[in-house]
Amino acid sequence: MRPTYKTLVGILISLLFATEGLTQPLAPIELPALSQCRLESDTAYSRGLQLQSWLSRAEQKDPLASFCLAYVPNGGNEATSVGWLEQAAILNLPDAQLLLATDYEVGFRFPRNFKLALEWYHRAANQDFPYAQFELASIYFQGRAGEKPNIPEAYFWNLLAARHQFLSAQALMPELEKQLTDKQRQQIRARATAWHPPSKGRRAGNP
């Protein structure tokens, strides 16, 4: 029986529906931007002043501030939270792009749209964001998001994530490697070695 590898989708879903504010633990693994939001919240003189700061920065198109506003209590106004998340993604914050991709894949707050999900996964992964790179690896490994299983493509994205010492990618590696020939592995490793992020976006910390 093929072993099951835990992906980030379940973790990200818990983030998408978080309503208790940044002082509560949201998931066993946190995205870098969320950790930065929590740090700013915990070290602020007051939550009210911090909220004003985020609002002011978000109005100036600050992606991290926009992301933080998506996860503070807002009276149950889900549309506002989604709007801030979309703004952060459009402003090229990979954490937000990954969450948006997950939402489109699962189809909770948006109609399920695999094409848009993959576009956002790729936008985040192309910023050398290992969380998104591993999620693409798992998509091509498992055949999710409307894709057929594609072990060479899964191996490529998993190699990129593993370069960041991403533990889930390292755990998946043996399963992928045994399904490829030596020649395939060499070719894909050469492709990964030559790969460079095609776009540079603003990020909130390193994983």
MIDOSE-1310 file (N, C-alpha, C; in nm, 2 decimals, decimal comma, always signed):
residues 207
mrpt	+0,08/-0,12/+0,00/+0,00/+0,00/+0,00/+0,09/+0,12/+0,00; +0,05/+0,22/-0,08/+0,13/+0,35/-0,09/+0,12/+0,42/+0,04; +0,23/+0,47/+0,10/+0,22/+0,54/+0,23/+0,16/+0,68/+0,21; +0,09/+0,72/+0,31/+0,02/+0,85/+0,31/+0,12/+0,96/+0,36
yktl	+0,13/+1,07/+0,29/+0,22/+1,18/+0,34/+0,13/+1,30/+0,37; +0,15/+1,35/+0,49/+0,07/+1,47/+0,54/+0,11/+1,59/+0,46; +0,02/+1,65/+0,40/+0,04/+1,78/+0,33/+0,00/+1,89/+0,41; +0,01/+2,01/+0,36/-0,03/+2,13/+0,44/-0,17/+2,17/+0,42
vgil	-0,25/+2,11/+0,34/-0,38/+2,15/+0,31/-0,47/+2,16/+0,44; -0,46/+2,05/+0,52/-0,54/+2,05/+0,65/-0,50/+2,17/+0,74; -0,37/+2,19/+0,75/-0,32/+2,30/+0,83/-0,37/+2,43/+0,78; -0,36/+2,45/+0,65/-0,40/+2,58/+0,59/-0,55/+2,60/+0,60
isll	-0,63/+2,50/+0,60/-0,77/+2,51/+0,61/-0,80/+2,57/+0,75; -0,73/+2,53/+0,85/-0,75/+2,58/+0,99/-0,72/+2,73/+0,99; -0,62/+2,77/+0,91/-0,59/+2,91/+0,91/-0,70/+2,99/+0,83; -0,75/+2,93/+0,73/-0,85/+3,00/+0,65/-0,97/+3,04/+0,73
fate	-1,00/+2,95/+0,83/-1,12/+2,97/+0,91/-1,09/+3,02/+1,05; -0,97/+3,06/+1,08/-0,94/+3,11/+1,21/-1,02/+3,24/+1,25; -1,08/+3,24/+1,37/-1,16/+3,35/+1,41/-1,13/+3,40/+1,55; -1,03/+3,34/+1,61/-1,00/+3,38/+1,75/-0,90/+3,48/+1,77
gltq	-0,84/+3,53/+1,66/-0,74/+3,63/+1,67/-0,60/+3,57/+1,68; -0,50/+3,66/+1,67/-0,36/+3,62/+1,66/-0,30/+3,57/+1,79; -0,37/+3,59/+1,90/-0,32/+3,54/+2,03/-0,34/+3,39/+2,05; -0,42/+3,33/+1,96/-0,45/+3,19/+1,98/-0,36/+3,10/+1,88
plap	-0,31/+2,99/+1,93/-0,24/+2,90/+1,83/-0,34/+2,85/+1,72; -0,30/+2,86/+1,60/-0,38/+2,83/+1,49/-0,35/+2,70/+1,43; -0,23/+2,65/+1,44/-0,19/+2,53/+1,37/-0,06/+2,48/+1,42; -0,03/+2,35/+1,41/+0,10/+2,30/+1,46/+0,22/+2,35/+1,38
ielp	+0,20/+2,40/+1,26/+0,30/+2,46/+1,17/+0,25/+2,59/+1,13; +0,33/+2,70/+1,15/+0,28/+2,83/+1,11/+0,36/+2,88/+0,99; +0,29/+2,95/+0,90/+0,35/+3,01/+0,79/+0,44/+3,13/+0,85; +0,55/+3,16/+0,78/+0,63/+3,27/+0,83/+0,56/+3,40/+0,85
alsq	+0,47/+3,44/+0,75/+0,40/+3,57/+0,77/+0,31/+3,57/+0,89; +0,25/+3,46/+0,92/+0,16/+3,45/+1,04/+0,25/+3,46/+1,17; +0,36/+3,40/+1,17/+0,45/+3,42/+1,28/+0,49/+3,56/+1,30; +0,52/+3,63/+1,19/+0,56/+3,77/+1,20/+0,44/+3,86/+1,25
crle	+0,32/+3,83/+1,20/+0,20/+3,90/+1,25/+0,18/+3,88/+1,40; +0,20/+3,75/+1,45/+0,19/+3,72/+1,59/+0,30/+3,80/+1,67; +0,42/+3,81/+1,62/+0,52/+3,88/+1,69/+0,49/+4,03/+1,70; +0,44/+4,09/+1,59/+0,41/+4,23/+1,60/+0,29/+4,25/+1,70
sdta	+0,20/+4,16/+1,70/+0,08/+4,17/+1,79/+0,13/+4,16/+1,94; +0,22/+4,06/+1,96/+0,26/+4,03/+2,10/+0,35/+4,14/+2,16; +0,42/+4,21/+2,07/+0,51/+4,32/+2,12/+0,45/+4,46/+2,11; +0,33/+4,47/+2,06/+0,27/+4,60/+2,05/+0,23/+4,66/+2,18
ysrg	+0,23/+4,79/+2,19/+0,19/+4,86/+2,31/+0,05/+4,83/+2,35; -0,04/+4,83/+2,25/-0,18/+4,79/+2,26/-0,23/+4,73/+2,13; -0,33/+4,65/+2,15/-0,38/+4,59/+2,03/-0,45/+4,69/+1,94; -0,51/+4,79/+2,00/-0,58/+4,90/+1,92/-0,48/+4,97/+1,84
lqlq	-0,36/+5,01/+1,90/-0,26/+5,08/+1,82/-0,20/+4,99/+1,71; -0,19/+4,86/+1,74/-0,13/+4,77/+1,64/-0,23/+4,76/+1,52; -0,36/+4,75/+1,55/-0,46/+4,74/+1,45/-0,46/+4,87/+1,36; -0,44/+4,98/+1,42/-0,43/+5,11/+1,35/-0,31/+5,11/+1,26
swls	-0,20/+5,06/+1,31/-0,08/+5,05/+1,23/-0,09/+4,96/+1,11; -0,16/+4,85/+1,13/-0,18/+4,75/+1,02/-0,27/+4,82/+0,91; -0,38/+4,88/+0,96/-0,47/+4,95/+0,87/-0,40/+5,05/+0,78; -0,32/+5,14/+0,85/-0,24/+5,24/+0,78/-0,15/+5,18/+0,68
raeq	-0,07/+5,08/+0,72/+0,02/+5,02/+0,63/-0,05/+4,94/+0,52; -0,16/+4,88/+0,55/-0,23/+4,81/+0,44/-0,29/+4,91/+0,34; -0,33/+5,02/+0,38/-0,37/+5,13/+0,29/-0,26/+5,17/+0,20; -0,14/+5,16/+0,24/-0,02/+5,19/+0,16/+0,03/+5,07/+0,09
kdpl	-0,05/+4,97/+0,08/-0,02/+4,84/+0,00/+0,09/+4,76/+0,06; +0,10/+4,76/+0,19/+0,19/+4,67/+0,26/+0,14/+4,53/+0,27; +0,20/+4,43/+0,20/+0,15/+4,30/+0,20/+0,14/+4,23/+0,33; +0,24/+4,24/+0,42/+0,23/+4,18/+0,55/+0,12/+4,23/+0,63
asfc	+0,10/+4,37/+0,64/-0,01/+4,43/+0,71/-0,14/+4,38/+0,66; -0,16/+4,37/+0,53/-0,28/+4,32/+0,47/-0,31/+4,17/+0,52; -0,20/+4,09/+0,52/-0,21/+3,95/+0,57/-0,25/+3,95/+0,71; -0,19/+4,03/+0,80/-0,22/+4,03/+0,94/-0,37/+4,07/+0,96
layv	-0,42/+4,16/+0,88/-0,56/+4,20/+0,90/-0,66/+4,09/+0,87; -0,62/+4,00/+0,79/-0,70/+3,89/+0,75/-0,73/+3,79/+0,87; -0,64/+3,80/+0,97/-0,65/+3,71/+1,09/-0,67/+3,78/+1,22; -0,73/+3,89/+1,22/-0,77/+3,96/+1,35/-0,92/+3,96/+1,35
pngg	-0,98/+3,95/+1,47/-1,13/+3,96/+1,49/-1,19/+4,08/+1,42; -1,29/+4,06/+1,34/-1,35/+4,17/+1,26/-1,50/+4,17/+1,27; -1,55/+4,12/+1,38/-1,70/+4,11/+1,39/-1,77/+4,01/+1,30; -1,69/+3,91/+1,26/-1,75/+3,81/+1,17/-1,76/+3,85/+1,03
neat	-1,70/+3,96/+0,99/-1,71/+4,00/+0,85/-1,61/+3,92/+0,77; -1,65/+3,81/+0,71/-1,57/+3,72/+0,64/-1,52/+3,79/+0,51; -1,61/+3,87/+0,45/-1,57/+3,93/+0,32/-1,45/+4,02/+0,34; -1,45/+4,09/+0,46/-1,33/+4,18/+0,48/-1,20/+4,10/+0,50
svgw	-1,21/+3,99/+0,57/-1,09/+3,90/+0,59/-1,04/+3,85/+0,45; -1,13/+3,80/+0,37/-1,10/+3,75/+0,24/-1,04/+3,86/+0,16; -1,09/+3,98/+0,16/-1,04/+4,09/+0,09/-0,90/+4,13/+0,12; -0,86/+4,13/+0,25/-0,73/+4,15/+0,29/-0,63/+4,04/+0,25
leqa	-0,68/+3,92/+0,26/-0,60/+3,80/+0,21/-0,57/+3,82/+0,06; -0,67/+3,85/-0,02/-0,65/+3,87/-0,16/-0,56/+3,98/-0,19; -0,57/+4,09/-0,11/-0,47/+4,20/-0,14/-0,33/+4,16/-0,11; -0,31/+4,08/+0,00/-0,17/+4,04/+0,03/-0,12/+3,94/-0,08
ailn	-0,21/+3,86/-0,13/-0,17/+3,77/-0,24/-0,13/+3,85/-0,37; -0,21/+3,94/-0,40/-0,19/+4,02/-0,52/-0,06/+4,10/-0,51; -0,03/+4,14/-0,38/+0,09/+4,22/-0,36/+0,22/+4,12/-0,34; +0,19/+4,00/-0,38/+0,30/+3,90/-0,39/+0,36/+3,84/-0,27
lpda	+0,28/+3,84/-0,16/+0,32/+3,77/-0,04/+0,29/+3,62/-0,06; +0,39/+3,54/-0,06/+0,37/+3,39/-0,09/+0,29/+3,32/+0,01; +0,29/+3,36/+0,13/+0,21/+3,29/+0,23/+0,06/+3,31/+0,20; +0,02/+3,43/+0,16/-0,11/+3,46/+0,12/-0,15/+3,39/-0,01
qlll	-0,06/+3,39/-0,10/-0,08/+3,32/-0,23/-0,11/+3,17/-0,20; -0,04/+3,11/-0,11/-0,05/+2,97/-0,08/-0,19/+2,94/-0,02; -0,23/+3,03/+0,07/-0,36/+3,02/+0,14/-0,48/+3,03/+0,04; -0,46/+3,13/-0,05/-0,56/+3,15/-0,16/-0,57/+3,03/-0,25
atdy	-0,46/+2,97/-0,28/-0,45/+2,85/-0,37/-0,53/+2,74/-0,30; -0,51/+2,72/-0,17/-0,57/+2,62/-0,10/-0,72/+2,64/-0,09; -0,76/+2,76/-0,08/-0,91/+2,79/-0,08/-0,97/+2,76/-0,21; -0,90/+2,79/-0,32/-0,96/+2,76/-0,45/-0,96/+2,61/-0,47
evgf	-0,86/+2,54/-0,42/-0,85/+2,39/-0,44/-0,97/+2,32/-0,36; -0,99/+2,37/-0,24/-1,09/+2,30/-0,16/-1,23/+2,35/-0,19; -1,24/+2,48/-0,22/-1,37/+2,53/-0,25/-1,46/+2,57/-0,14; -1,40/+2,64/-0,04/-1,48/+2,68/+0,08/-1,54/+2,82/+0,05
rfpr	-1,46/+2,92/+0,06/-1,51/+3,06/+0,04/-1,52/+3,10/-0,10; -1,45/+3,03/-0,19/-1,46/+3,06/-0,33/-1,52/+2,93/-0,40; -1,58/+2,95/-0,52/-1,61/+2,82/-0,59/-1,48/+2,75/-0,63; -1,49/+2,62/-0,61/-1,37/+2,54/-0,64/-1,32/+2,57/-0,79
nfkl	-1,19/+2,60/-0,80/-1,14/+2,63/-0,93/-0,99/+2,58/-0,93; -0,97/+2,46/-0,99/-0,84/+2,41/-0,99/-0,74/+2,49/-1,07; -0,79/+2,55/-1,18/-0,69/+2,63/-1,26/-0,64/+2,75/-1,18; -0,72/+2,82/-1,11/-0,68/+2,93/-1,03/-0,59/+2,88/-0,91
alew	-0,63/+2,77/-0,85/-0,55/+2,71/-0,74/-0,41/+2,68/-0,79; -0,39/+2,62/-0,90/-0,26/+2,59/-0,95/-0,18/+2,72/-0,98; -0,25/+2,82/-1,04/-0,18/+2,94/-1,07/-0,13/+3,01/-0,94; -0,21/+3,01/-0,84/-0,16/+3,07/-0,71/-0,05/+2,98/-0,64
yhra	-0,07/+2,85/-0,65/+0,04/+2,76/-0,60/+0,17/+2,79/-0,67; +0,17/+2,80/-0,80/+0,29/+2,83/-0,88/+0,34/+2,97/-0,85; +0,26/+3,06/-0,83/+0,31/+3,20/-0,80/+0,39/+3,20/-0,67; +0,34/+3,13/-0,57/+0,41/+3,12/-0,44/+0,53/+3,04/-0,45
anqd	+0,52/+2,92/-0,52/+0,64/+2,84/-0,54/+0,75/+2,90/-0,61; +0,71/+2,99/-0,71/+0,81/+3,05/-0,79/+0,89/+3,17/-0,72; +0,85/+3,19/-0,60/+0,92/+3,28/-0,51/+1,02/+3,20/-0,42; +1,04/+3,08/-0,45/+1,13/+2,99/-0,38/+1,07/+2,97/-0,23
fpya	+0,94/+2,96/-0,23/+0,87/+2,94/-0,10/+0,85/+2,79/-0,08; +0,92/+2,73/+0,01/+0,92/+2,58/+0,02/+0,78/+2,52/+0,06; +0,70/+2,60/+0,14/+0,57/+2,55/+0,17/+0,49/+2,52/+0,04; +0,49/+2,62/-0,05/+0,42/+2,60/-0,18/+0,49/+2,50/-0,27
qfel	+0,62/+2,49/-0,27/+0,69/+2,40/-0,35/+0,65/+2,25/-0,31; +0,65/+2,23/-0,18/+0,61/+2,10/-0,13/+0,46/+2,07/-0,16; +0,38/+2,17/-0,15/+0,24/+2,14/-0,18/+0,22/+2,11/-0,33; +0,30/+2,17/-0,42/+0,29/+2,13/-0,56/+0,35/+1,98/-0,57
asiy	+0,45/+1,95/-0,50/+0,50/+1,82/-0,51/+0,40/+1,72/-0,47; +0,32/+1,75/-0,36/+0,22/+1,65/-0,31/+0,10/+1,65/-0,41; +0,07/+1,76/-0,48/-0,03/+1,76/-0,58/+0,00/+1,67/-0,69; +0,12/+1,68/-0,74/+0,16/+1,59/-0,86/+0,19/+1,45/-0,81
fqgr	+0,22/+1,43/-0,69/+0,24/+1,29/-0,64/+0,11/+1,22/-0,62; +0,01/+1,29/-0,56/-0,12/+1,23/-0,53/-0,22/+1,24/-0,64; -0,20/+1,34/-0,73/-0,30/+1,36/-0,84/-0,42/+1,44/-0,78; -0,38/+1,55/-0,72/-0,49/+1,64/-0,66/-0,51/+1,76/-0,76
agek	-0,61/+1,84/-0,72/-0,64/+1,97/-0,79/-0,66/+1,94/-0,94; -0,72/+1,83/-0,98/-0,75/+1,81/-1,12/-0,63/+1,76/-1,20; -0,52/+1,74/-1,13/-0,40/+1,69/-1,20/-0,39/+1,54/-1,19; -0,33/+1,47/-1,29/-0,30/+1,33/-1,29/-0,16/+1,32/-1,22
pnip	-0,14/+1,21/-1,15/-0,01/+1,19/-1,09/+0,10/+1,20/-1,19; +0,20/+1,28/-1,15/+0,32/+1,31/-1,23/+0,44/+1,30/-1,15; +0,50/+1,19/-1,14/+0,61/+1,17/-1,04/+0,74/+1,25/-1,08; +0,77/+1,27/-1,21/+0,89/+1,36/-1,24/+0,86/+1,50/-1,19
eayf	+0,74/+1,55/-1,21/+0,71/+1,69/-1,17/+0,71/+1,70/-1,02; +0,65/+1,60/-0,95/+0,65/+1,59/-0,81/+0,79/+1,59/-0,75; +0,88/+1,52/-0,82/+1,02/+1,51/-0,77/+1,09/+1,64/-0,79; +1,06/+1,71/-0,90/+1,13/+1,84/-0,92/+1,09/+1,94/-0,81
wnll	+0,96/+1,96/-0,78/+0,92/+2,05/-0,68/+0,96/+2,01/-0,54; +0,96/+1,88/-0,52/+1,01/+1,83/-0,39/+1,16/+1,86/-0,37; +1,24/+1,84/-0,47/+1,38/+1,88/-0,46/+1,40/+2,02/-0,42; +1,32/+2,11/-0,48/+1,33/+2,25/-0,45/+1,29/+2,28/-0,30
aarh	+1,19/+2,22/-0,25/+1,15/+2,23/-0,11/+1,25/+2,17/-0,02; +1,31/+2,06/-0,06/+1,40/+1,99/+0,03/+1,53/+2,07/+0,05; +1,56/+2,16/-0,05/+1,68/+2,24/-0,04/+1,68/+2,33/+0,09; +1,55/+2,36/+0,13/+1,53/+2,45/+0,25/+1,52/+2,36/+0,38
qfls	+1,57/+2,24/+0,37/+1,56/+2,15/+0,49/+1,41/+2,13/+0,53; +1,32/+2,13/+0,43/+1,18/+2,12/+0,46/+1,15/+1,97/+0,49; +1,11/+1,94/+0,62/+1,11/+1,80/+0,67/+1,01/+1,72/+0,59; +0,89/+1,77/+0,55/+0,79/+1,69/+0,48/+0,85/+1,65/+0,34
aqal	+0,92/+1,74/+0,28/+0,98/+1,71/+0,15/+1,09/+1,60/+0,17; +1,17/+1,61/+0,27/+1,27/+1,51/+0,29/+1,21/+1,37/+0,32; +1,09/+1,37/+0,39/+1,02/+1,24/+0,41/+0,97/+1,18/+0,29; +0,92/+1,27/+0,19/+0,86/+1,22/+0,07/+0,96/+1,17/-0,03
mpel	+1,09/+1,22/-0,02/+1,19/+1,19/-0,12/+1,21/+1,05/-0,15; +1,22/+0,96/-0,06/+1,25/+0,81/-0,09/+1,14/+0,75/-0,17; +1,01/+0,79/-0,15/+0,90/+0,73/-0,22/+0,91/+0,78/-0,37; +0,94/+0,91/-0,39/+0,95/+0,96/-0,52/+1,07/+0,89/-0,60
ekql	+1,18/+0,89/-0,53/+1,30/+0,84/-0,60/+1,29/+0,69/-0,65; +1,22/+0,61/-0,57/+1,21/+0,47/-0,61/+1,12/+0,45/-0,73; +1,04/+0,55/-0,77/+0,96/+0,54/-0,88/+1,02/+0,60/-1,01; +1,14/+0,64/-1,00/+1,21/+0,71/-1,11/+1,34/+0,63/-1,15
tdkq	+1,38/+0,63/-1,27/+1,50/+0,57/-1,31/+1,62/+0,66/-1,27; +1,74/+0,60/-1,27/+1,86/+0,68/-1,24/+1,87/+0,80/-1,34; +1,84/+0,77/-1,47/+1,85/+0,88/-1,57/+1,75/+0,99/-1,54; +1,63/+0,95/-1,51/+1,53/+1,05/-1,48/+1,57/+1,13/-1,36
rqqi	+1,62/+1,07/-1,25/+1,66/+1,14/-1,13/+1,77/+1,24/-1,17; +1,87/+1,20/-1,25/+1,98/+1,29/-1,28/+1,93/+1,41/-1,36; +1,84/+1,38/-1,46/+1,79/+1,49/-1,54/+1,71/+1,59/-1,45; +1,63/+1,54/-1,36/+1,54/+1,63/-1,28/+1,63/+1,71/-1,18
rara	+1,73/+1,64/-1,13/+1,82/+1,71/-1,04/+1,90/+1,82/-1,11; +1,94/+1,80/-1,23/+2,00/+1,91/-1,31/+1,91/+2,02/-1,33; +1,78/+1,99/-1,36/+1,68/+2,10/-1,38/+1,66/+2,18/-1,25; +1,66/+2,11/-1,14/+1,64/+2,18/-1,01/+1,76/+2,26/-0,98
tawh	+1,88/+2,21/-1,01/+2,01/+2,29/-0,98/+2,01/+2,42/-1,06; +1,96/+2,41/-1,18/+1,96/+2,52/-1,27/+1,85/+2,62/-1,25; +1,75/+2,58/-1,17/+1,63/+2,66/-1,15/+1,66/+2,79/-1,06; +1,60/+2,90/-1,10/+1,61/+3,02/-1,03/+1,47/+3,08/-1,02
ppsk	+1,43/+3,14/-0,91/+1,30/+3,20/-0,91/+1,28/+3,30/-1,02; +1,17/+3,28/-1,10/+1,15/+3,37/-1,21/+1,09/+3,51/-1,17; +1,04/+3,52/-1,05/+0,99/+3,64/-1,00/+1,04/+3,66/-0,85; +1,05/+3,78/-0,81/+1,09/+3,81/-0,68/+0,98/+3,89/-0,61
grra	+0,93/+3,84/-0,50/+0,82/+3,91/-0,43/+0,86/+3,94/-0,29; +0,78/+4,01/-0,22/+0,81/+4,05/-0,08/+0,76/+3,94/+0,01; +0,85/+3,90/+0,10/+0,82/+3,79/+0,19/+0,83/+3,84/+0,33; +0,76/+3,77/+0,42/+0,76/+3,80/+0,56/+0,84/+3,69/+0,64
gnp	+0,97/+3,70/+0,63/+1,06/+3,60/+0,70/+1,09/+3,48/+0,63; +1,17/+3,39/+0,68/+1,21/+3,27/+0,62/+1,15/+3,15/+0,69; +1,12/+3,04/+0,62/+1,06/+2,93/+0,69/+1,16/+2,86/+0,77
